[in-house]
């Protein structure tokens, strides 16, 4: 691994930290609801690394992807209670994702979702790489990153039709909205249309009929804060079946 890889990792770490700190300040000062600052960090984790890659010439490999994932997990260690209680900067960063209704499971849920999402993405990545259609993995990934990223702020601002969902480590019920879930549905349609050149006409038709609905149901039925592995997994599975059998 050359120096550009490590410089990229350093820049990613610093940029994510800056986003978390300044959005945390907005949450602490009650300028923005934590529901919004949390999604700011969701988009940062999802898209900042891809944007930074434009600035760096890096030959990707499976090993580098693993190292990059481990470094991102280590980033979350900064939010653990002993660290954030000792250093106020990390307490502010943590405030950006710490929804009151999620306590005391905030960080546990955040890390579990990230790790599960990675575990789901690995077979999706391997399969689509093997058949030469890696773009399909990005469609599944962006359905989650964009659709789920918009679901909460849209639901908080415009949600009127509420329903309950479960969560791990607790019996407490949590609220979702149909308006938020529809974001996943619309995002899936837009991404499939933008990627229409990847499919045959029949494949695109079947994808439009199944993937948006499947991803939306996955988001609706997944436990609270555990949307990502379900959305990516269901979207990836459906896309894999479509290109394989049609």
Beta strands, then each sheet from edge to edge (+ up, - down):
strand 1: 162-167
strand 2: 170-177
sheet 1: 1+ 2-
end
